[in-house]
Amino acid sequence: MWGVVRAGLGLLLSAVSTAAVAQPNPSTTAAAPPEDRRVAFVAVPIPISNEAIGSGLGGVGGFVFSAGEPGSKTPPSLIGGGGGYTSSHTWLAAGAANLLLGDNRWRLLDAYGHASLHYRWFGTGTDAGNEGQSIPIDQTIRIVLTETLVRTAWQTFFGARYLYLGSDVSVGSGVVPPAGLPIPPDVPLPGAGFGIGTHLIAFRAQRDTRNDRFWPTSGSELDMTAGGVDARTANGSNWFQTYQGSGNWFMAVSPAQTIAARAMVCGKAGDEIPFFQLCQFGVQSDLRGYEAGRYRDRVMFATQAEYRLLLPWRLAVALFGGVGEVAPRASAINTANLLPAGGVGLRFSLSSQYRVNYRVDYAWGKNGGTLIVSLGEAF
């Protein structure tokens, strides 16, 4: 749903929301009384390295606090924000409040973001991504997100999400599209801006049995979102559906070794879907090793596995690999168009209390390698 926004604003929003819902690792916090961790201020720089939007520097900061009574099992809440700038003249800013209330019975998320993005459009489908021809796209983004989840039985949360995404899109100035590469539908050539506002209303279900939110070694996280999107332009309104499901599983091989696995599917259904809201690789850390948006279509799946090894001095390393595919419909998925990916990573824990990691991954895909620098694990 977020499209290339997740490569920019999503980098900050995901860092904020990850920190907000993190649960302490019992092995590292047993000696600390709850009142010693009731309020903390956290601020960290985030190097940005992304083929889609370039390289640059960002940062996030905020207050982490417990909304529960001292000694309760309510995970921390957070109010914070951040911003960043990259070599493509992309800039972005975001703020979020993630509150976990009532002994973790309620999870509330509200966020706002604004960005000016400059990236490349390759077309849709595997063949377009393999061809590698592209044109630059200029896009401003305004995001308002609100979500409410309530815990029911079996550690399962149900709720609803509303997301507004307002955008102005145009092809980069002085650009002549390569032969055979059409510009995205409804996007004008330079000098004639195209405005669109989308409103998502979605149902969300989540089951979370992980033993730790930052560095899980057991349990699983299952997540499903399904909803409708009203896309409004000066020419009228159009409705389409969006679906996404994912599952993460974790198993400790030894106290220092963990095997993690992830599978996800994405689907869009409707007559006219904005190109930046198609399913795409290069965002949300699914199938690392691909530029954001190079491979996109109405249907996508990805699966990956990762080996994680703790080292002395707050260090850790990871080995990962996976495959995925995009297609215009589920029946068009075939083994001939599978996209492989793999890589290695280095981790450094920023805290002796919570294992919040700086993550540096180098991933290889079909078209070359990609360096990924981020906060927190890929999944």
C-alpha positions as a Markdown table, in Angstrom:
| # | Residue | x | y | z |
|---|---|---|---|---|
| 1 | Met | 0.0 | 0.0 | 0.0 |
| 2 | Trp | 2.7 | 2.5 | 0.9 |
| 3 | Gly | 4.7 | 1.9 | -2.3 |
| 4 | Val | 7.9 | 3.8 | -2.6 |
| 5 | Val | 6.9 | 5.8 | 0.5 |
| 6 | Arg | 8.0 | 2.9 | 2.6 |
| 7 | Ala | 11.5 | 3.4 | 1.2 |
| 8 | Gly | 11.5 | 7.0 | 2.5 |
| 9 | Leu | 8.9 | 7.9 | 5.1 |
| 10 | Gly | 8.5 | 4.2 | 6.0 |
| 11 | Leu | 12.1 | 4.1 | 7.1 |
| 12 | Leu | 11.3 | 6.6 | 9.8 |
| 13 | Leu | 7.8 | 5.5 | 10.7 |
| 14 | Ser | 8.8 | 1.8 | 11.0 |
| 15 | Ala | 11.7 | 2.8 | 13.3 |
| 16 | Val | 9.4 | 4.9 | 15.5 |
| 17 | Ser | 6.7 | 2.2 | 15.7 |
| 18 | Thr | 9.2 | -0.6 | 16.2 |
| 19 | Ala | 10.7 | 1.2 | 19.2 |
| 20 | Ala | 7.2 | 2.0 | 20.5 |
| 21 | Val | 6.0 | -1.5 | 20.8 |
| 22 | Ala | 9.2 | -3.2 | 21.8 |
| 23 | Gln | 9.1 | -5.5 | 24.8 |
| 24 | Pro | 12.1 | -5.9 | 27.0 |
| 25 | Asn | 14.2 | -9.1 | 26.7 |
| 26 | Pro | 13.8 | -10.8 | 30.1 |
| 27 | Ser | 17.4 | -12.0 | 30.0 |
| 28 | Thr | 18.7 | -8.4 | 29.9 |
| 29 | Thr | 16.2 | -6.6 | 32.1 |
| 30 | Ala | 15.5 | -9.0 | 35.0 |
| 31 | Ala | 17.7 | -7.0 | 37.4 |
| 32 | Ala | 16.2 | -3.6 | 36.5 |
| 33 | Pro | 13.1 | -2.6 | 38.6 |
| 34 | Pro | 10.2 | -1.4 | 36.5 |
| 35 | Glu | 10.2 | 2.1 | 37.9 |
| 36 | Asp | 13.8 | 2.6 | 36.5 |
| 37 | Arg | 12.5 | 2.2 | 33.0 |
| 38 | Arg | 9.3 | 4.2 | 33.1 |
| 39 | Val | 10.5 | 7.2 | 31.0 |
| 40 | Ala | 13.4 | 7.4 | 28.7 |
| 41 | Phe | 14.5 | 9.7 | 25.8 |
| 42 | Val | 16.0 | 8.0 | 22.8 |
| 43 | Ala | 17.6 | 9.8 | 19.8 |
| 44 | Val | 19.6 | 8.0 | 17.1 |
| 45 | Pro | 21.0 | 8.9 | 13.6 |
| 46 | Ile | 19.9 | 6.6 | 10.8 |
| 47 | Pro | 22.1 | 6.5 | 7.7 |
| 48 | Ile | 20.0 | 6.1 | 4.6 |
| 49 | Ser | 21.3 | 4.0 | 1.7 |
| 50 | Asn | 18.6 | 3.1 | -0.9 |
| 51 | Glu | 18.9 | 2.8 | -4.7 |
| 52 | Ala | 15.4 | 4.3 | -5.0 |
| 53 | Ile | 16.0 | 7.5 | -3.2 |
| 54 | Gly | 19.8 | 7.7 | -2.9 |
| 55 | Ser | 22.1 | 8.0 | 0.1 |
| 56 | Gly | 21.8 | 10.4 | 3.0 |
| 57 | Leu | 21.2 | 10.9 | 6.7 |
| 58 | Gly | 18.2 | 10.8 | 8.9 |
| 59 | Gly | 17.4 | 10.6 | 12.5 |
| 60 | Val | 14.6 | 9.7 | 15.0 |
| 61 | Gly | 14.0 | 10.7 | 18.5 |
| 62 | Gly | 11.3 | 10.3 | 21.1 |
| 63 | Phe | 10.1 | 9.5 | 24.6 |
| 64 | Val | 9.7 | 5.8 | 25.6 |
| 65 | Phe | 7.5 | 5.3 | 28.6 |
| 66 | Ser | 5.2 | 2.7 | 30.3 |
| 67 | Ala | 1.5 | 3.5 | 30.3 |
| 68 | Gly | 0.9 | 0.7 | 32.7 |
| 69 | Glu | 1.3 | 0.5 | 36.5 |
| 70 | Pro | 4.8 | -0.3 | 37.9 |
| 71 | Gly | 5.5 | -4.0 | 37.6 |
| 72 | Ser | 2.8 | -4.6 | 34.9 |
| 73 | Lys | 3.4 | -6.5 | 31.7 |
| 74 | Thr | 2.4 | -3.6 | 29.5 |
| 75 | Pro | 5.1 | -3.0 | 26.8 |
| 76 | Pro | 6.5 | 0.5 | 26.4 |
| 77 | Ser | 4.7 | 3.3 | 24.5 |
| 78 | Leu | 6.4 | 6.0 | 22.5 |
| 79 | Ile | 5.8 | 9.5 | 21.1 |
| 80 | Gly | 8.5 | 10.7 | 18.7 |
| 81 | Gly | 9.4 | 11.7 | 15.2 |
| 82 | Gly | 12.2 | 12.1 | 12.7 |
| 83 | Gly | 13.4 | 13.3 | 9.3 |
| 84 | Gly | 16.0 | 12.8 | 6.6 |
| 85 | Tyr | 17.5 | 14.0 | 3.4 |
| 86 | Thr | 19.2 | 12.1 | 0.6 |
| 87 | Ser | 21.4 | 12.7 | -2.5 |
| 88 | Ser | 18.4 | 12.6 | -4.8 |
| 89 | His | 17.1 | 15.7 | -3.1 |
| 90 | Thr | 14.5 | 13.5 | -1.4 |
| 91 | Trp | 13.5 | 14.9 | 2.0 |
| 92 | Leu | 11.0 | 13.5 | 4.5 |
| 93 | Ala | 9.7 | 14.1 | 8.0 |
| 94 | Ala | 7.3 | 12.1 | 10.2 |
| 95 | Gly | 5.9 | 12.0 | 13.7 |
| 96 | Ala | 4.1 | 9.2 | 15.5 |
| 97 | Ala | 2.4 | 8.2 | 18.8 |
| 98 | Asn | 2.1 | 4.5 | 19.6 |
| 99 | Leu | 0.3 | 3.9 | 22.9 |
| 100 | Leu | -0.1 | 0.5 | 24.5 |
| 101 | Leu | -2.7 | 0.7 | 27.2 |
| 102 | Gly | -4.7 | -1.4 | 29.7 |
| 103 | Asp | -2.1 | -4.1 | 30.3 |
| 104 | Asn | -1.4 | -4.3 | 26.5 |
| 105 | Arg | -5.1 | -4.8 | 25.8 |
| 106 | Trp | -5.2 | -1.7 | 23.5 |
| 107 | Arg | -2.7 | -0.7 | 20.8 |
| 108 | Leu | -3.2 | 2.7 | 19.3 |
| 109 | Leu | -1.1 | 4.2 | 16.5 |
| 110 | Asp | -1.4 | 7.7 | 15.0 |
| 111 | Ala | 1.2 | 9.1 | 12.6 |
| 112 | Tyr | 1.7 | 12.0 | 10.2 |
| 113 | Gly | 4.3 | 12.3 | 7.5 |
| 114 | His | 5.3 | 14.6 | 4.6 |
| 115 | Ala | 7.9 | 13.9 | 1.9 |
| 116 | Ser | 9.2 | 15.0 | -1.5 |
| 117 | Leu | 10.4 | 11.9 | -3.3 |
| 118 | His | 12.5 | 11.5 | -6.5 |
| 119 | Tyr | 12.8 | 7.9 | -7.8 |
| 120 | Arg | 12.5 | 5.8 | -10.9 |
| 121 | Trp | 9.6 | 4.1 | -12.7 |
| 122 | Phe | 10.4 | 0.9 | -14.5 |
| 123 | Gly | 6.9 | -0.2 | -15.6 |
| 124 | Thr | 4.9 | -3.2 | -14.3 |
| 125 | Gly | 5.7 | -6.9 | -14.4 |
| 126 | Thr | 8.8 | -9.0 | -14.3 |
| 127 | Asp | 9.8 | -8.3 | -17.9 |
| 128 | Ala | 9.8 | -4.5 | -17.3 |
| 129 | Gly | 12.0 | -5.0 | -14.2 |
| 130 | Asn | 14.4 | -7.3 | -16.1 |
| 131 | Glu | 14.6 | -4.7 | -19.0 |
| 132 | Gly | 15.8 | -2.0 | -16.6 |
| 133 | Gln | 14.6 | 1.0 | -18.6 |
| 134 | Ser | 13.2 | 3.7 | -16.4 |
| 135 | Ile | 12.2 | 7.4 | -16.1 |
| 136 | Pro | 12.4 | 9.7 | -13.1 |
| 137 | Ile | 9.3 | 10.4 | -11.1 |
| 138 | Asp | 8.8 | 13.5 | -8.8 |
| 139 | Gln | 6.2 | 12.9 | -6.1 |
| 140 | Thr | 5.1 | 14.7 | -2.9 |
| 141 | Ile | 3.5 | 12.7 | -0.2 |
| 142 | Arg | 1.2 | 13.6 | 2.7 |
| 143 | Ile | 0.3 | 10.8 | 5.0 |
| 144 | Val | -2.2 | 10.6 | 7.9 |
| 145 | Leu | -2.5 | 7.2 | 9.7 |
| 146 | Thr | -4.6 | 6.1 | 12.6 |
| 147 | Glu | -5.1 | 2.5 | 13.9 |
| 148 | Thr | -6.8 | 0.9 | 16.9 |
| 149 | Leu | -6.3 | -2.8 | 17.8 |
| 150 | Val | -7.8 | -4.6 | 20.8 |
| 151 | Arg | -6.5 | -7.8 | 22.3 |
| 152 | Thr | -8.9 | -10.7 | 22.5 |
| 153 | Ala | -8.2 | -14.4 | 23.2 |
| 154 | Trp | -5.0 | -16.3 | 22.3 |
| 155 | Gln | -2.8 | -13.2 | 22.1 |
| 156 | Thr | -4.7 | -12.0 | 19.1 |
| 157 | Phe | -5.5 | -8.4 | 18.2 |
| 158 | Phe | -8.3 | -7.2 | 16.0 |
| 159 | Gly | -9.0 | -3.7 | 14.8 |
| 160 | Ala | -9.2 | -1.1 | 12.0 |
| 161 | Arg | -6.8 | 1.1 | 10.1 |
| 162 | Tyr | -7.4 | 4.4 | 8.3 |
| 163 | Leu | -4.7 | 5.8 | 6.0 |
| 164 | Tyr | -4.9 | 9.0 | 3.9 |
| 165 | Leu | -2.3 | 9.4 | 1.3 |
| 166 | Gly | -2.3 | 12.7 | -0.7 |
| 167 | Ser | 0.1 | 13.0 | -3.6 |
| 168 | Asp | 1.2 | 15.2 | -6.5 |
| 169 | Val | 3.0 | 13.2 | -9.2 |
| 170 | Ser | 4.8 | 14.2 | -12.4 |
| 171 | Val | 7.5 | 12.9 | -14.7 |
| 172 | Gly | 10.9 | 14.4 | -14.1 |
| 173 | Ser | 11.7 | 17.5 | -16.2 |
| 174 | Gly | 13.2 | 17.2 | -19.6 |
| 175 | Val | 12.5 | 13.4 | -19.8 |
| 176 | Val | 11.6 | 11.5 | -23.0 |
| 177 | Pro | 10.4 | 8.0 | -22.0 |
| 178 | Pro | 12.4 | 5.2 | -23.7 |
| 179 | Ala | 10.7 | 3.3 | -26.5 |
| 180 | Gly | 8.5 | 0.6 | -25.2 |
| 181 | Leu | 8.2 | 2.2 | -21.7 |
| 182 | Pro | 5.0 | 4.1 | -21.2 |
| 183 | Ile | 4.7 | 6.6 | -18.5 |
| 184 | Pro | 2.5 | 5.5 | -15.5 |
| 185 | Pro | -1.2 | 5.7 | -16.2 |
| 186 | Asp | -2.6 | 9.2 | -15.6 |
| 187 | Val | 0.8 | 10.7 | -14.8 |
| 188 | Pro | 1.4 | 13.8 | -17.0 |
| 189 | Leu | 4.6 | 14.9 | -18.6 |
| 190 | Pro | 6.5 | 17.8 | -16.8 |
| 191 | Gly | 4.6 | 21.0 | -16.2 |
| 192 | Ala | 1.2 | 19.5 | -15.7 |
| 193 | Gly | 1.0 | 18.2 | -12.1 |
| 194 | Phe | -1.3 | 15.3 | -11.3 |
| 195 | Gly | -3.0 | 15.2 | -7.9 |
| 196 | Ile | -4.5 | 12.2 | -6.2 |
| 197 | Gly | -5.8 | 11.4 | -2.7 |
| 198 | Thr | -6.4 | 7.9 | -1.5 |
| 199 | His | -8.4 | 6.8 | 1.5 |
| 200 | Leu | -7.8 | 3.3 | 2.9 |
| 201 | Ile | -10.2 | 1.7 | 5.4 |
| 202 | Ala | -9.0 | -1.7 | 6.4 |
| 203 | Phe | -9.6 | -4.5 | 8.8 |
| 204 | Arg | -6.4 | -5.8 | 10.6 |
| 205 | Ala | -5.8 | -9.0 | 12.6 |
| 206 | Gln | -2.6 | -9.9 | 14.4 |
| 207 | Arg | -1.4 | -12.7 | 16.6 |
| 208 | Asp | 1.9 | -12.2 | 18.3 |
| 209 | Thr | 3.6 | -14.9 | 20.5 |
| 210 | Arg | 7.2 | -13.7 | 20.2 |
| 211 | Asn | 9.3 | -13.7 | 23.3 |
| 212 | Asp | 10.9 | -10.4 | 22.4 |
| 213 | Arg | 10.0 | -7.7 | 19.9 |
| 214 | Phe | 13.6 | -6.6 | 19.0 |
| 215 | Trp | 15.5 | -9.9 | 18.9 |
| 216 | Pro | 12.9 | -12.8 | 19.1 |
| 217 | Thr | 14.2 | -16.3 | 19.6 |
| 218 | Ser | 10.9 | -18.2 | 19.8 |
| 219 | Gly | 7.3 | -17.7 | 18.9 |
| 220 | Ser | 5.6 | -16.2 | 15.8 |
| 221 | Glu | 3.9 | -13.2 | 14.5 |
| 222 | Leu | 1.0 | -13.5 | 12.1 |
| 223 | Asp | -0.6 | -10.4 | 10.5 |
| 224 | Met | -3.4 | -9.8 | 8.0 |
| 225 | Thr | -4.8 | -6.6 | 6.5 |
| 226 | Ala | -7.7 | -6.4 | 4.1 |
| 227 | Gly | -9.5 | -3.2 | 3.0 |
| 228 | Gly | -10.7 | -0.9 | 0.3 |
| 229 | Val | -9.2 | 2.2 | -1.1 |
| 230 | Asp | -11.0 | 5.2 | -2.5 |
| 231 | Ala | -8.7 | 7.0 | -5.0 |
| 232 | Arg | -9.9 | 10.5 | -5.9 |
| 233 | Thr | -8.6 | 12.8 | -8.6 |
| 234 | Ala | -9.9 | 15.8 | -10.5 |
| 235 | Asn | -11.5 | 13.4 | -13.0 |
| 236 | Gly | -13.5 | 11.5 | -10.4 |
| 237 | Ser | -13.3 | 8.6 | -7.9 |
| 238 | Asn | -12.2 | 5.0 | -8.2 |
| 239 | Trp | -12.4 | 2.1 | -5.7 |
| 240 | Phe | -10.0 | -0.8 | -5.4 |
| 241 | Gln | -9.2 | -3.5 | -2.9 |
| 242 | Thr | -5.9 | -4.3 | -1.1 |
| 243 | Tyr | -4.9 | -7.4 | 0.8 |
| 244 | Gln | -1.7 | -8.3 | 2.6 |
| 245 | Gly | -0.7 | -11.2 | 4.8 |
| 246 | Ser | 2.5 | -12.2 | 6.5 |
| 247 | Gly | 3.9 | -14.7 | 8.9 |
| 248 | Asn | 7.2 | -14.6 | 10.9 |
| 249 | Trp | 8.6 | -17.6 | 12.8 |
| 250 | Phe | 11.5 | -17.9 | 15.2 |
| 251 | Met | 13.4 | -20.8 | 16.6 |
| 252 | Ala | 16.5 | -20.9 | 18.9 |
| 253 | Val | 19.1 | -23.4 | 17.9 |
| 254 | Ser | 21.3 | -22.5 | 20.9 |
| 255 | Pro | 21.5 | -19.5 | 23.3 |
| 256 | Ala | 23.5 | -17.6 | 20.6 |
| 257 | Gln | 21.9 | -18.9 | 17.4 |
| 258 | Thr | 18.4 | -18.3 | 16.0 |
| 259 | Ile | 16.7 | -19.4 | 12.7 |
| 260 | Ala | 14.1 | -16.9 | 11.5 |
| 261 | Ala | 11.7 | -17.3 | 8.6 |
| 262 | Arg | 9.2 | -15.0 | 6.9 |
| 263 | Ala | 6.5 | -15.5 | 4.2 |
| 264 | Met | 4.2 | -12.8 | 2.8 |
| 265 | Val | 1.7 | -12.2 | 0.1 |
| 266 | Cys | 0.2 | -9.0 | -1.4 |
| 267 | Gly | -2.7 | -8.5 | -3.7 |
| 268 | Lys | -4.5 | -5.6 | -5.4 |
| 269 | Ala | -7.9 | -5.9 | -7.1 |
| 270 | Gly | -9.7 | -3.2 | -9.1 |
| 271 | Asp | -9.9 | -1.5 | -12.5 |
| 272 | Glu | -7.5 | 1.4 | -12.0 |
| 273 | Ile | -4.8 | 1.2 | -9.3 |
| 274 | Pro | -2.3 | 4.1 | -8.8 |
| 275 | Phe | 1.1 | 2.8 | -10.0 |
| 276 | Phe | 2.7 | 3.8 | -6.6 |
| 277 | Gln | 0.3 | 1.6 | -4.7 |
| 278 | Leu | 0.9 | -1.7 | -6.6 |
| 279 | Cys | 2.7 | -4.5 | -4.7 |
| 280 | Gln | 6.5 | -4.0 | -5.1 |
| 281 | Phe | 9.8 | -5.4 | -3.9 |
| 282 | Gly | 12.4 | -3.2 | -2.2 |
| 283 | Val | 10.2 | -2.1 | 0.6 |
| 284 | Gln | 9.4 | -3.6 | 4.0 |
| 285 | Ser | 12.6 | -5.7 | 3.7 |
| 286 | Asp | 10.8 | -8.4 | 1.7 |
| 287 | Leu | 13.4 | -9.9 | -0.7 |
| 288 | Arg | 16.3 | -7.6 | 0.1 |
| 289 | Gly | 18.6 | -7.0 | -2.8 |
| 290 | Tyr | 16.2 | -5.2 | -5.2 |
| 291 | Glu | 15.7 | -1.5 | -5.8 |
| 292 | Ala | 12.4 | -0.3 | -4.5 |
| 293 | Gly | 9.7 | -0.3 | -7.2 |
| 294 | Arg | 11.8 | -2.0 | -9.9 |
| 295 | Tyr | 9.6 | -5.1 | -9.7 |
| 296 | Arg | 5.9 | -4.3 | -9.1 |
| 297 | Asp | 2.5 | -5.6 | -10.1 |
| 298 | Arg | -1.0 | -6.5 | -8.7 |
| 299 | Val | 0.2 | -9.7 | -7.0 |
| 300 | Met | 3.4 | -10.5 | -5.1 |
| 301 | Phe | 4.8 | -13.1 | -2.8 |
| 302 | Ala | 8.1 | -13.5 | -1.0 |
| 303 | Thr | 9.7 | -16.0 | 1.3 |
| 304 | Gln | 13.0 | -15.8 | 3.1 |
| 305 | Ala | 15.0 | -17.4 | 5.9 |
| 306 | Glu | 17.7 | -15.9 | 8.1 |
| 307 | Tyr | 20.4 | -17.3 | 10.4 |
| 308 | Arg | 21.3 | -15.0 | 13.3 |
| 309 | Leu | 24.4 | -15.4 | 15.5 |
| 310 | Leu | 25.2 | -13.4 | 18.6 |
| 311 | Leu | 28.8 | -12.4 | 19.1 |
| 312 | Pro | 30.7 | -10.7 | 22.0 |
| 313 | Trp | 30.7 | -6.9 | 22.5 |
| 314 | Arg | 27.1 | -6.3 | 21.4 |
| 315 | Leu | 27.7 | -7.6 | 17.9 |
| 316 | Ala | 25.8 | -10.1 | 15.8 |
| 317 | Val | 25.9 | -11.4 | 12.2 |
| 318 | Ala | 23.2 | -12.7 | 9.9 |
| 319 | Leu | 23.0 | -14.8 | 6.7 |
| 320 | Phe | 19.8 | -14.7 | 4.7 |
| 321 | Gly | 18.2 | -15.8 | 1.4 |
| 322 | Gly | 14.9 | -16.1 | -0.3 |
| 323 | Val | 12.8 | -16.0 | -3.5 |
| 324 | Gly | 9.8 | -14.0 | -4.7 |
| 325 | Glu | 7.8 | -13.0 | -7.7 |
| 326 | Val | 5.4 | -10.3 | -9.0 |
| 327 | Ala | 2.6 | -11.0 | -11.5 |
| 328 | Pro | -0.6 | -9.4 | -12.9 |
| 329 | Arg | -2.7 | -12.2 | -11.2 |
| 330 | Ala | -2.2 | -15.2 | -9.0 |
| 331 | Ser | -2.6 | -17.7 | -11.8 |
| 332 | Ala | 0.3 | -16.1 | -13.7 |
| 333 | Ile | 2.9 | -17.0 | -11.0 |
| 334 | Asn | 5.4 | -19.5 | -12.3 |
| 335 | Thr | 8.9 | -20.8 | -11.4 |
| 336 | Ala | 10.5 | -19.2 | -14.6 |
| 337 | Asn | 10.0 | -15.7 | -13.1 |
| 338 | Leu | 11.2 | -16.3 | -9.6 |
| 339 | Leu | 13.5 | -13.6 | -8.3 |
| 340 | Pro | 16.4 | -14.9 | -6.0 |
| 341 | Ala | 18.0 | -12.9 | -3.2 |
| 342 | Gly | 20.6 | -13.5 | -0.5 |
| 343 | Gly | 23.1 | -11.6 | 1.6 |
| 344 | Val | 25.0 | -11.1 | 4.8 |
| 345 | Gly | 24.6 | -8.6 | 7.6 |
| 346 | Leu | 26.3 | -7.1 | 10.7 |
| 347 | Arg | 24.4 | -6.0 | 13.8 |
| 348 | Phe | 25.4 | -3.7 | 16.7 |
| 349 | Ser | 23.2 | -3.4 | 19.7 |
| 350 | Leu | 22.6 | 0.2 | 20.8 |
| 351 | Ser | 21.5 | -0.6 | 24.3 |
| 352 | Ser | 22.5 | -3.0 | 27.1 |
| 353 | Gln | 18.9 | -3.0 | 28.2 |
| 354 | Tyr | 17.0 | -3.6 | 24.9 |
| 355 | Arg | 18.6 | -5.3 | 22.0 |
| 356 | Val | 17.9 | -2.4 | 19.5 |
| 357 | Asn | 20.2 | -3.1 | 16.6 |
| 358 | Tyr | 21.8 | -0.9 | 14.0 |
| 359 | Arg | 21.5 | -3.2 | 11.0 |
| 360 | Val | 23.9 | -3.2 | 8.0 |
| 361 | Asp | 23.0 | -5.7 | 5.3 |
| 362 | Tyr | 24.5 | -6.3 | 1.9 |
| 363 | Ala | 22.1 | -8.2 | -0.3 |
| 364 | Trp | 22.4 | -9.6 | -3.8 |
| 365 | Gly | 19.5 | -9.8 | -6.3 |
| 366 | Lys | 19.1 | -10.6 | -9.9 |
| 367 | Asn | 20.4 | -7.2 | -11.0 |
| 368 | Gly | 23.3 | -6.7 | -8.6 |
| 369 | Gly | 23.9 | -5.7 | -4.9 |
| 370 | Thr | 22.2 | -3.3 | -2.5 |
| 371 | Leu | 23.5 | -1.9 | 0.8 |
| 372 | Ile | 20.8 | -1.5 | 3.5 |
| 373 | Val | 21.4 | 0.5 | 6.6 |
| 374 | Ser | 18.5 | 0.6 | 9.1 |
| 375 | Leu | 17.3 | 0.4 | 12.7 |
| 376 | Gly | 15.9 | -2.9 | 13.9 |
| 377 | Glu | 15.7 | -6.3 | 12.3 |
| 378 | Ala | 14.2 | -6.9 | 8.8 |
| 379 | Phe | 11.5 | -9.0 | 10.4 |
